[in-house]
Amino acid sequence: MNPKIQKLTEEIDKITHRIKSLEARLVELKTQKDELEKTEIVEMVRSVSATPEELAAFIRAFRETGGEPNYFKTQEDYVNENE
């Protein structure tokens, strides 16, 4: 086989192996990130002194307002909505 072809084939194999290794690492990192986010959410929920029913009502209200609860609105926002 032509030495140049052999060299390119070896480099392709090496890079292919590296890509697979990086893809596996990426999956691992995404999994770790997801777990940390879930842990953070659980800690936030546990820090709120609300019953499960109150928390569920808050989440429903949050979703109904398009992700922005009314208590984040300023008086100016209410005036602008009524114009």
C-alpha positions as CSV (number, residue, x, y, z in Angstrom):
1,M,0.0,0.0,0.0
2,N,1.1,3.5,-0.7
3,P,2.8,4.9,2.4
4,K,0.8,8.2,2.2
5,I,-2.4,6.3,2.1
6,Q,-1.3,4.1,5.0
7,K,-0.4,7.2,7.0
8,L,-3.8,8.9,6.3
9,T,-5.7,5.8,7.2
10,E,-3.9,5.6,10.5
11,E,-4.6,9.2,11.2
12,I,-8.3,8.7,10.3
13,D,-8.5,5.8,12.7
14,K,-6.8,7.8,15.4
15,I,-9.2,10.8,15.0
16,T,-12.2,8.5,14.8
17,H,-11.2,6.9,18.1
18,R,-10.7,10.4,19.6
19,I,-14.1,11.6,18.4
20,K,-15.8,8.5,20.0
21,S,-14.0,9.1,23.2
22,L,-15.0,12.8,23.2
23,E,-18.7,11.9,22.5
24,A,-18.7,9.5,25.4
25,R,-17.2,12.2,27.6
26,L,-19.9,14.7,26.4
27,V,-22.7,12.3,27.3
28,E,-21.1,11.8,30.7
29,L,-20.8,15.6,31.3
30,K,-24.4,16.2,30.2
31,T,-25.6,13.5,32.6
32,Q,-23.6,15.1,35.5
33,K,-25.0,18.5,34.6
34,D,-28.6,17.2,34.6
35,E,-28.1,15.5,38.0
36,L,-26.7,18.8,39.5
37,E,-29.6,20.8,38.1
38,K,-32.1,18.3,39.6
39,T,-30.3,18.4,42.9
40,E,-30.4,22.2,42.8
41,I,-34.1,22.2,42.1
42,V,-34.9,19.8,44.9
43,E,-32.9,21.9,47.3
44,M,-34.8,25.0,46.3
45,V,-38.1,23.3,46.7
46,R,-37.2,21.9,50.1
47,S,-36.1,25.4,51.2
48,V,-39.6,26.8,50.6
49,S,-41.8,26.4,53.6
50,A,-44.9,25.5,51.6
51,T,-47.2,22.5,51.5
52,P,-47.1,20.3,48.3
53,E,-50.5,21.7,47.4
54,E,-49.3,25.3,47.7
55,L,-46.2,24.5,45.6
56,A,-48.4,22.9,43.0
57,A,-50.7,25.9,42.9
58,F,-47.6,28.2,42.5
59,I,-46.3,26.1,39.6
60,R,-49.7,26.1,37.9
61,A,-50.0,29.9,38.3
62,F,-46.5,30.3,37.0
63,R,-47.3,28.3,33.8
64,E,-50.6,30.1,33.3
65,T,-48.9,33.5,33.3
66,G,-46.4,32.4,30.6
67,G,-43.7,31.8,33.1
68,E,-43.9,35.1,34.9
69,P,-45.7,35.2,38.2
70,N,-47.6,38.4,38.9
71,Y,-45.4,39.3,41.8
72,F,-42.5,40.0,39.4
73,K,-44.6,42.7,37.6
74,T,-44.2,46.3,38.6
75,Q,-47.0,48.8,38.8
76,E,-45.8,50.2,35.5
77,D,-46.4,46.8,33.9
78,Y,-50.0,46.8,35.0
79,V,-50.5,50.4,33.6
80,N,-49.0,49.3,30.3
81,E,-51.3,46.3,30.1
82,N,-54.4,48.4,30.6
83,E,-53.5,50.9,27.8
